[in-house]
Amino acid sequence: MRQWIAIGAAVGLVAVTLPMLRKHDVQLASLLAKGKIEANGGPTVTREVTPPPLTDIDLTRIDDRGNVAVAPAHGNRRAELTVVPKYQRAAIALLRGGHVPEGAIVVTDIKTGKVLVWASYVDQGAMHDVASEATAPSASVFKIVTATALVDHGGLTPNTKQCYSGGEHSIRAQDMVDNKKRDKWCATLAQAMGRSLNTVFARLAAKHLDRGELEATASRLGWGQDIPFDVKVPQSTLTLPEDDLGFARTAAGFWNSTLSPFQGANLATTVANGGEMIRLHVVSSVKDEDGEIYRGPTARQPLRRAMSESTATAITAMMGETVDSGTSYKSFHDRSGRPYLPDIRIAGKTGTLTKPTPEGPFYTWWVGFAPSDKPEIAVSVLVANGAKWRVKATNVAADMLRVYFADKGAPGVKSPFDSGMTARR
């Protein structure tokens, strides 16, 4: 009975929240088509044109050589972007310097929703907008969703303990069974997030969640939804298996869900904003040969509450373990254990998943924000490597944060480019 109630609630939630998100898209489309002026700090069409101002904006061709980053749009139009040119150049240089076959970095301003970096990189083959594509598996980034559901529906806290064994690279049926003789290790939920302990998440999900609860949480956080943005972004997807073991594996981040770098940034921005989802935007204005035809938002635009403030605080604490003592520790500290970003608290989540083929790709993620106690920026990094690789997403994310905070004059923070790497293309 509990499961059917939860499923019904999930269906109801999706029915309510999807129209809320789509309403923003409908309003924006109407605005762009009719030349309506928004008075509340929202986007503004300054002159009626056909097709609408945001048509055919190409974010794979961002020109960051001037003081303002620009991208081509329909015909002879030009879109001026919120992207910060020096951060954009640094992001591309980090991906190129890491010999990444394919990757993306998205950086957002927590308070305003402005996109500060929109970097897609493809070493060989046709260029495509990696930052917007939802083809890569969510991997262990999905643990943020599961942890949110465990707090909201299971009543768990960052200090909830679970003993475990196995599950490092896969989860077998025997790994799901509590066994005092075999379970030689125990961890809190926060430690499990930081160290990405698959069996802990799988067992806790099996004990405390059903499919409806996990699906509803994922929907609130953006999976399976059209999230309002200036360009079309494919949906991040989730398919929950019917069998219990498949459900547990999915909750731990083993396949069955995909994620776009854009959605990763949206997720991190939402947690950093205390659970409030705001509209991200990358276009500040669009101009044609006769002048401006569109002006982007000038004020923060809340969409809805995706989680409570208390839940967001709990998730932030869990994500802090990733950098303090978990899977990102080495990326954010030198060999002597000194932090590259001293006195700056960081919340993040790594993800790693390899397709079962010799050539890969080998996907790695880093999604998070900083400072975690007073958030300024969110960062989402995807790296898709082959069999041989030089950097993972966590390395790139650490360097991107160093670029930002060194530029802001944070004490003790040095840009990775101070060692001789150039951010110029």
C-alpha positions in Angstrom: 0.0 0.0 0.0 2.9 2.4 0.9 4.4 1.8 -2.5 1.2 2.6 -4.4 0.6 5.7 -2.3 4.2 6.9 -3.1 3.7 6.2 -6.8 0.5 8.2 -6.8 2.3 11.0 -5.0 5.1 10.9 -7.6 2.6 11.0 -10.5 0.8 14.0 -8.8 4.1 15.7 -8.2 5.2 15.4 -11.8 1.8 16.6 -13.0 2.2 19.7 -10.8 5.8 20.5 -11.3 6.2 19.9 -15.0 3.6 22.5 -16.0 5.3 24.9 -13.6 8.6 24.5 -15.5 6.9 24.5 -18.9 5.0 27.6 -18.0 8.2 29.5 -17.9 9.1 28.2 -21.4 5.6 29.1 -22.7 5.9 32.6 -21.1 9.3 33.1 -22.7 8.1 31.9 -26.1 5.2 34.2 -25.9 7.4 37.0 -24.8 9.8 36.4 -27.7 7.0 36.1 -30.3 5.0 39.1 -29.2 7.7 41.6 -28.2 6.3 41.9 -24.7 8.2 43.8 -22.1 8.8 42.2 -18.7 8.6 44.6 -15.8 9.9 42.2 -13.1 13.5 41.9 -14.2 12.8 39.1 -16.6 13.9 38.8 -20.3 12.8 41.7 -22.5 12.1 41.8 -26.3 12.9 45.4 -27.4 11.8 45.0 -31.0 9.5 42.4 -32.6 11.3 40.2 -35.0 10.7 36.9 -36.9 11.9 34.4 -36.0 12.2 35.1 -32.3 15.4 36.6 -30.9 16.9 33.5 -29.4 16.6 31.4 -32.6 19.7 29.4 -33.7 22.1 30.7 -31.0 25.2 28.5 -31.5 27.0 28.0 -28.2 29.6 25.8 -29.9 31.0 28.9 -31.6 31.5 31.3 -28.6 34.0 34.0 -29.4 35.8 34.9 -26.2 38.6 37.1 -27.7 37.0 40.5 -26.6 35.8 42.0 -23.4 32.3 40.4 -24.1 31.8 36.8 -25.2 29.5 36.5 -28.2 27.9 33.8 -30.2 26.3 33.7 -33.6 22.5 33.6 -33.9 19.9 33.4 -36.7 21.0 35.2 -39.9 23.3 38.1 -39.1 22.3 38.4 -35.5 24.8 38.3 -32.7 24.2 37.2 -29.1 26.2 38.8 -26.3 26.6 36.3 -23.5 27.0 36.3 -19.7 30.1 34.2 -20.2 33.3 35.7 -18.7 35.9 35.5 -21.5 38.9 34.9 -19.3 37.1 32.0 -17.5 35.9 30.6 -20.8 39.5 30.7 -22.2 40.8 29.0 -19.0 38.1 26.3 -19.2 39.0 25.4 -22.8 42.7 25.4 -22.0 42.2 23.0 -19.0 40.3 20.5 -21.2 42.9 20.8 -24.0 45.8 20.7 -21.6 44.4 17.5 -20.1 44.3 15.9 -23.6 40.6 15.2 -23.1 39.0 13.6 -26.1 35.7 15.2 -25.2 34.4 17.2 -22.3 32.5 20.2 -21.0 32.6 22.7 -18.2 29.6 24.8 -17.0 30.1 27.4 -14.3 27.2 29.5 -12.9 26.7 32.4 -10.6 24.8 31.1 -7.6 22.9 34.3 -6.8 21.9 35.5 -10.3 21.8 32.3 -12.4 24.2 33.7 -14.9 26.3 31.2 -16.8 30.0 32.3 -16.4 31.4 29.4 -18.5 29.9 27.3 -21.2 32.8 25.3 -22.6 32.3 22.3 -24.9 35.5 20.6 -26.2 35.9 17.9 -28.8 39.4 16.9 -29.8 38.6 15.0 -33.0 35.5 14.7 -35.1 32.6 17.1 -35.6 32.1 19.8 -33.0 28.9 19.4 -30.9 27.5 21.1 -27.8 28.7 18.6 -25.1 27.6 21.0 -22.3 24.0 20.6 -23.3 23.9 16.9 -24.2 22.4 14.3 -21.8 24.0 11.2 -23.2 26.6 10.5 -20.4 25.5 8.3 -17.5 24.8 10.2 -14.3 27.1 7.8 -12.5 27.6 8.5 -8.8 26.4 12.1 -9.2 23.0 10.4 -8.9 23.9 9.7 -5.2 22.9 13.4 -4.6 19.3 12.5 -5.7 19.3 9.3 -3.6 20.6 11.1 -0.5 17.9 13.8 -0.9 15.3 11.1 -1.0 16.8 9.3 2.0 16.6 12.5 4.0 13.1 13.5 2.8 11.4 10.2 2.7 13.5 7.9 4.9 14.2 10.4 7.7 18.0 9.7 7.5 20.7 12.3 8.5 24.3 12.7 7.4 25.2 10.8 10.6 23.1 7.7 9.8 25.4 4.6 9.8 25.4 1.6 7.6 27.9 -1.3 7.6 28.9 -2.9 4.3 31.1 -5.1 2.2 31.7 -5.4 -1.5 30.3 -3.1 -4.1 33.4 -1.3 -5.2 32.9 -1.9 -8.9 29.5 -3.6 -9.0 26.7 -4.6 -6.7 25.8 -8.3 -6.5 22.8 -9.8 -4.7 24.9 -10.9 -1.8 26.2 -7.4 -1.3 22.7 -6.3 -0.4 22.4 -8.6 2.6 23.5 -7.3 6.1 26.0 -9.8 7.4 27.9 -9.1 10.6 30.7 -11.5 9.8 31.2 -10.1 6.3 30.4 -6.4 6.9 33.8 -5.4 8.3 33.4 -1.7 7.5 30.8 0.9 8.5 30.3 4.5 7.3 27.9 7.4 7.9 25.8 8.6 5.0 28.1 11.6 4.7 31.2 9.4 4.6 29.5 7.2 2.0 28.8 10.3 -0.1 32.4 11.5 0.2 33.9 8.2 -0.6 31.2 7.2 -3.0 30.4 3.9 -1.2 28.1 2.1 -3.6 26.9 -0.6 -1.2 25.9 1.8 1.5 23.7 3.8 -0.9 22.3 0.6 -2.4 21.4 -0.9 1.0 19.9 2.3 2.4 17.8 2.8 -0.7 16.5 -0.7 -0.6 15.6 -0.3 3.1 14.1 3.1 3.1 12.9 4.0 -0.4 10.5 2.8 -3.0 10.5 3.6 -6.7 7.9 6.3 -6.5 9.8 8.2 -3.8 13.1 8.1 -5.7 11.5 9.0 -9.0 9.6 11.9 -7.5 12.8 13.3 -6.0 14.7 12.9 -9.3 11.8 14.8 -11.0 11.9 17.6 -8.5 15.6 18.0 -9.2 15.2 18.0 -13.0 15.4 14.5 -14.3 12.9 13.9 -17.1 12.0 17.6 -17.2 12.4 20.4 -19.7 14.4 22.9 -17.7 13.9 26.5 -18.8 17.1 27.9 -20.6 18.0 30.2 -23.4 18.8 27.3 -25.8 17.2 23.9 -26.0 18.7 21.4 -23.6 17.9 17.7 -23.8 16.3 16.1 -20.7 18.4 14.2 -18.3 16.8 10.8 -18.1 15.9 8.1 -15.5 14.6 4.6 -16.0 14.1 2.6 -12.8 14.3 -1.1 -13.2 11.4 -3.2 -11.8 13.6 -5.7 -9.9 14.9 -4.8 -6.5 18.6 -5.3 -7.3 18.3 -3.1 -10.4 16.6 -0.4 -8.3 19.4 -0.5 -5.7 22.1 -0.4 -8.4 20.4 2.6 -10.0 20.1 4.4 -6.6 23.8 3.9 -6.2 24.6 5.4 -9.6 25.0 2.3 -11.8 23.5 3.2 -15.2 19.8 3.7 -16.0 20.1 7.5 -15.7 21.8 10.2 -17.8 23.0 13.7 -17.1 23.9 16.8 -19.0 26.7 19.1 -17.8 24.0 21.8 -17.8 21.8 19.8 -15.5 24.8 19.1 -13.3 25.3 22.8 -12.9 21.6 23.3 -12.3 21.6 20.6 -9.6 24.6 22.2 -7.8 23.1 25.6 -8.1 19.9 24.4 -6.6 21.6 22.8 -3.6 23.8 25.9 -3.1 20.6 28.1 -3.1 19.2 26.2 -0.2 17.0 24.0 -2.4 15.5 26.8 -4.5 15.8 26.1 -8.2 16.4 29.3 -10.2 16.4 29.9 -13.9 19.9 29.8 -15.4 20.6 32.0 -18.4 23.5 32.6 -20.8 22.3 35.4 -23.1 22.6 39.0 -22.0 21.4 40.5 -25.3 20.8 39.8 -28.9 21.4 42.4 -31.7 20.8 42.5 -35.4 22.0 45.0 -38.0 19.4 47.5 -36.7 20.3 47.2 -33.0 19.1 45.3 -29.9 16.2 43.0 -30.2 16.4 41.1 -26.8 17.7 41.8 -23.3 18.3 39.0 -20.9 17.1 38.8 -17.3 18.3 41.6 -14.9 17.0 40.0 -11.7 17.1 36.5 -10.1 14.3 34.3 -11.4 13.2 31.6 -8.9 11.4 28.6 -10.6 10.3 26.6 -7.6 11.5 24.9 -4.4 13.1 21.5 -5.2 14.1 20.6 -1.6 13.7 22.1 1.8 16.5 24.3 3.3 17.2 21.7 6.0 17.6 19.0 3.3 19.9 21.2 1.3 22.0 21.8 4.4 22.3 18.1 5.0 23.2 17.4 1.3 25.8 20.2 1.5 27.4 18.6 4.5 27.6 15.3 2.8 29.1 16.8 -0.4 31.7 18.5 1.7 33.1 15.1 2.7 34.1 14.5 -1.0 36.8 17.2 -0.8 37.7 17.0 2.9 38.4 13.3 3.0 36.8 11.5 0.0 37.3 10.9 -3.7 38.3 14.5 -4.5 40.9 14.9 -1.7 44.0 14.4 -3.9 42.7 16.8 -6.5 42.2 19.6 -4.0 45.4 19.1 -2.0 49.1 18.9 -2.8 51.2 15.9 -1.9 51.9 17.3 1.5 48.2 17.6 2.2 48.0 21.4 1.8 44.8 22.6 0.2 45.0 24.5 -3.1 42.1 26.6 -1.9 42.9 27.3 1.7 40.1 28.5 4.0 37.5 27.9 1.2 35.0 25.2 2.0 33.9 23.2 -1.1 31.0 20.9 -1.6 31.2 18.4 -4.5 30.4 15.0 -5.9 32.4 12.8 -8.2 31.1 10.2 -10.6 33.0 7.5 -12.5 31.6 5.0 -14.9 33.1 3.0 -17.7 31.2 1.4 -20.6 32.0 -2.3 -20.8 34.1 -2.0 -23.9 37.9 -1.9 -24.2 37.8 1.5 -25.9 35.5 3.1 -23.3 34.5 5.8 -23.1 35.6 6.4 -19.5 33.2 8.9 -18.0 34.1 11.1 -15.0 32.1 13.8 -13.3 32.5 16.6 -10.8 29.5 18.6 -9.7 29.6 21.1 -6.8 29.9 24.6 -5.5 32.1 26.9 -3.4 32.4 28.3 -0.9 29.9 25.8 0.6 29.2 28.1 3.6 28.6 31.2 1.4 28.2 29.9 -2.2 29.3 32.0 -5.1 29.7 29.7 -8.0 28.6 26.2 -9.1 30.8 24.0 -11.3 29.9 21.0 -13.5 32.6 19.1 -15.3 32.3 16.1 -17.6 35.3 14.3 -19.0 34.9 11.4 -21.5 38.3 9.7 -21.9 39.5 6.7 -23.8 41.5 3.8 -22.5 44.4 6.1 -21.8 43.8 9.3 -19.9 45.6 12.1 -18.2 43.0 14.0 -16.1 39.6 13.3 -14.6 36.8 15.7 -14.0 37.8 16.2 -10.4 41.2 17.5 -11.5 39.7 19.9 -14.0 37.1 21.1 -11.4 39.8 21.9 -8.8 41.8 23.9 -11.4 38.7 25.7 -12.6 37.9 26.8 -9.0 41.5 27.9 -8.5 41.2 30.0 -11.6 38.1 31.7 -10.3 39.2 32.3 -6.7 42.7 33.4 -7.7 41.1 36.0 -10.0 38.9 37.1 -7.0 42.1 37.6 -4.9 41.3 34.8 -2.4 44.3 34.6 0.1 46.7 31.7 -0.7 45.0 30.7 -3.9 47.2 30.5 -7.0 45.8 29.9 -10.5 47.1 26.7 -12.2 48.2 28.9 -15.1 50.8 30.6 -12.8 53.0 27.5 -13.4 53.3 28.4 -17.1 50.1 27.0 -18.7 48.5 29.5 -21.0 44.8 30.2 -21.1 45.0 31.6 -24.6 43.9 29.6 -27.6 
